[in-house]
Amino acid sequence: MTRKRIVVAGLGDVGVLTAIRLSRHADVVGISAKPALVSGQELGVRLSRPADWARDYWIPFDRFRRLDGVRKVQATLSGVDLGARTVVGRDVDGAPITERYDALVIATGVTNGFWRRPTLQSAAEIGAGLRAAHARLAEARSVIVVGGGAAAVSSAANLATTWPDKRIDLYFPGARALPAYHPRTWRRIQGRLTRLGVGLHPGHRADLPAGFAGEEITAEPVRWTTGQPETSADAVLWAVGRVRPNTDWLPPELLDERGFVRVTPELRVPGRPGVFAVGDVAATDPLRSSARNRGDALVAHNVRAEFSGRPLRGYRAPGRRWGSLLGIQPDGLEVFLPTGQAFRLPPWSVERVVMPGIVRWGMYRGVRRNDPLR
Ligand SMILES: Cc1cc2nc3c(=O)[nH]c(=O)nc-3n(C[C@H](O)[C@H](O)[C@H](O)COP(=O)(O)OP(=O)(O)OC[C@H]3O[C@@H](n4cnc5c(N)ncnc54)[C@H](O)[C@@H]3O)c2cc1C
């Protein structure tokens, strides 16, 4: 039997893991706008300690041992022919590419703020972007963080930890931040932010200029639609969660009303055998949570099961968000469960067990030395 060919569209957090899992079972082609995994996770660490962040979240594809057998194509996808089973796009030189598939895994994620954009970038451009955002915040004496989700909270906490002399204020629309998490999670984080001297400002909804979704750090005063006087700081960081799915390369009949890819619980695109979607782009549940709940394992299993006529498994989403909120800190890594309980892994265990053993070997099946910003 000829080997099947699987195209993984988008090699971000979940695409890389999916390609790794499938690499020994088929000819896998990974197509992505970046030459590396450039994760959307841990914005706060990325902005305040970019070299630390880069070691774990900006990983060139040649660092992953199990991607050696995967053909990586750096290109922007622009279309799919579902009948002919091909995807098309343009590579870094602007030349057209066409790739045939037996199975297609759509994992092109979302665009969010200035830190998650599906633009074609070289390693030098990725590094320059990380350094520029860090420098912009380093020189500011006061920073406003706008937003109430994980990216905003993590940014406020990490900026205050790295630069205790700056004035950091967090403005969010609700009575509490982190509405998608258990209330206990916010209570714990609130205590930490207060101890760090972060000013907390509930009930503030920012007036976003038309068409602006926080693509840059600004310096103009922020106006509030909730009635408070406008507020100024040297730098304004927008983490307002205006995510846009990276699906303009897909036909509209595959998408829901908000532009995310419609999927069955098995992560299949309905009525399109061989086509799957996973991660932030897949409309699995209101939080679109398959990336952080082992969607890579599920989709890899189901692609292989469909090839061999075995039963497929279904996705079950937890009702609440969970995970690390602040990233690795000097006092270790705190992980919040969907129940609001938290446990802290001490720094020695993160450095010697969690990152090398659980993440680099267990999850990625081997990562070569990586320190792209040092
Ligand atoms: C193991 C793991 C742990 C996690 N832990 C947490 C946690 O603790 N807390 C938390 O909140 N979240 C966590 N997350 C989830 C995280 O917040 C996001 O859900 C995750 O980053 C989404 O990954 P993605 O692959 O769907 O999207 P992305 O990582 O954004 O990947 C999409 C990729 O596709 C590329 N692309 C887009 N469009 C095109 C195109 N047209 N052509 C070519 N390439 C394109 C992009 O450039 C990008 O590289 C975790 C995720 C994982 C995998």
The ligand as an SDF file (V2000), in Angstrom:
LIG
                    3D

 53 58  0  0  0  0  0  0  0  0999 V2000
    0.6360   21.8060   25.2510 C   0  0  0  0  0  0  0  0  0  0  0  0
   -0.1570   23.0800   25.2970 C   0  0  0  0  0  0  0  0  0  0  0  0
   -0.3110   23.7280   26.5220 C   0  0  0  0  0  0  0  0  0  0  0  0
   -1.0570   24.8920   26.5940 C   0  0  0  0  0  0  0  0  0  0  0  0
   -1.1900   25.5100   27.7970 N   0  0  0  0  0  0  0  0  0  0  0  0
   -1.9400   26.6120   27.9040 C   0  0  0  0  0  0  0  0  0  0  0  0
   -2.1160   27.2700   29.1530 C   0  0  0  0  0  0  0  0  0  0  0  0
   -1.5310   26.8780   30.1590 O   0  0  0  0  0  0  0  0  0  0  0  0
   -2.9260   28.3440   29.2150 N   0  0  0  0  0  0  0  0  0  0  0  0
   -3.5750   28.8010   28.1020 C   0  0  0  0  0  0  0  0  0  0  0  0
   -4.3170   29.7560   28.1740 O   0  0  0  0  0  0  0  0  0  0  0  0
   -3.3900   28.2120   26.9050 N   0  0  0  0  0  0  0  0  0  0  0  0
   -2.5890   27.1500   26.7710 C   0  0  0  0  0  0  0  0  0  0  0  0
   -2.4160   26.5610   25.5420 N   0  0  0  0  0  0  0  0  0  0  0  0
   -3.1900   26.9970   24.3880 C   0  0  0  0  0  0  0  0  0  0  0  0
   -2.8200   28.2650   23.7100 C   0  0  0  0  0  0  0  0  0  0  0  0
   -3.3350   29.3300   24.4470 O   0  0  0  0  0  0  0  0  0  0  0  0
   -3.4770   28.3080   22.3250 C   0  0  0  0  0  0  0  0  0  0  0  0
   -4.7000   27.6440   22.3780 O   0  0  0  0  0  0  0  0  0  0  0  0
   -2.5760   27.6980   21.2800 C   0  0  0  0  0  0  0  0  0  0  0  0
   -1.4380   28.5010   21.1960 O   0  0  0  0  0  0  0  0  0  0  0  0
   -3.2570   27.6240   19.9210 C   0  0  0  0  0  0  0  0  0  0  0  0
   -2.4520   26.8960   19.0360 O   0  0  0  0  0  0  0  0  0  0  0  0
   -2.8000   26.7870   17.5010 P   0  0  0  0  0  0  0  0  0  0  0  0
   -1.7890   25.8450   16.9380 O   0  0  0  0  0  0  0  0  0  0  0  0
   -4.2400   26.5340   17.3080 O   0  0  0  0  0  0  0  0  0  0  0  0
   -2.5450   28.2430   16.9170 O   0  0  0  0  0  0  0  0  0  0  0  0
   -1.0900   29.0260   16.5840 P   0  0  0  0  0  0  0  0  0  0  0  0
   -0.1290   28.5780   17.6410 O   0  0  0  0  0  0  0  0  0  0  0  0
   -1.4900   30.4180   16.4530 O   0  0  0  0  0  0  0  0  0  0  0  0
   -0.6640   28.3730   15.2220 O   0  0  0  0  0  0  0  0  0  0  0  0
   -1.1430   28.7180   13.9720 C   0  0  0  0  0  0  0  0  0  0  0  0
   -0.0040   28.7050   12.9790 C   0  0  0  0  0  0  0  0  0  0  0  0
   -0.5130   28.7590   11.6620 O   0  0  0  0  0  0  0  0  0  0  0  0
    0.1940   29.7310   10.9030 C   0  0  0  0  0  0  0  0  0  0  0  0
   -0.7070   30.2390    9.8490 N   0  0  0  0  0  0  0  0  0  0  0  0
   -1.8500   30.9540   10.0150 C   0  0  0  0  0  0  0  0  0  0  0  0
   -2.4270   31.2060    8.8240 N   0  0  0  0  0  0  0  0  0  0  0  0
   -1.6350   30.6500    7.8800 C   0  0  0  0  0  0  0  0  0  0  0  0
   -1.6970   30.5620    6.4660 C   0  0  0  0  0  0  0  0  0  0  0  0
   -2.7000   31.0970    5.7500 N   0  0  0  0  0  0  0  0  0  0  0  0
   -0.6940   29.9090    5.8210 N   0  0  0  0  0  0  0  0  0  0  0  0
    0.3110   29.3320    6.5200 C   0  0  0  0  0  0  0  0  0  0  0  0
    0.4250   29.3740    7.8620 N   0  0  0  0  0  0  0  0  0  0  0  0
   -0.5430   30.0260    8.5360 C   0  0  0  0  0  0  0  0  0  0  0  0
    0.5440   30.7950   11.9320 C   0  0  0  0  0  0  0  0  0  0  0  0
    1.6000   31.6120   11.5100 O   0  0  0  0  0  0  0  0  0  0  0  0
    0.9240   29.9090   13.1220 C   0  0  0  0  0  0  0  0  0  0  0  0
    2.2530   29.4920   13.0190 O   0  0  0  0  0  0  0  0  0  0  0  0
   -1.6510   25.4040   25.4320 C   0  0  0  0  0  0  0  0  0  0  0  0
   -1.4800   24.7560   24.1970 C   0  0  0  0  0  0  0  0  0  0  0  0
   -0.7400   23.6040   24.1180 C   0  0  0  0  0  0  0  0  0  0  0  0
   -0.5550   22.9230   22.7870 C   0  0  0  0  0  0  0  0  0  0  0  0
  1  2  1  0
  2  3  1  0
  2 52  2  0
  3  4  2  0
  4  5  1  0
  4 50  1  0
  5  6  2  0
  6  7  1  0
  6 13  1  0
  7  8  2  0
  7  9  1  0
  9 10  1  0
 10 11  2  0
 10 12  1  0
 12 13  2  0
 13 14  1  0
 14 15  1  0
 14 50  1  0
 15 16  1  0
 16 17  1  0
 16 18  1  0
 18 19  1  0
 18 20  1  0
 20 21  1  0
 20 22  1  0
 22 23  1  0
 23 24  1  0
 24 25  2  0
 24 26  1  0
 24 27  1  0
 27 28  1  0
 28 29  2  0
 28 30  1  0
 28 31  1  0
 31 32  1  0
 32 33  1  0
 33 34  1  0
 33 48  1  0
 34 35  1  0
 35 36  1  0
 35 46  1  0
 36 37  1  0
 36 45  1  0
 37 38  2  0
 38 39  1  0
 39 40  1  0
 39 45  2  0
 40 41  1  0
 40 42  2  0
 42 43  1  0
 43 44  2  0
 44 45  1  0
 46 47  1  0
 46 48  1  0
 48 49  1  0
 50 51  2  0
 51 52  1  0
 52 53  1  0
M  END
$$$$
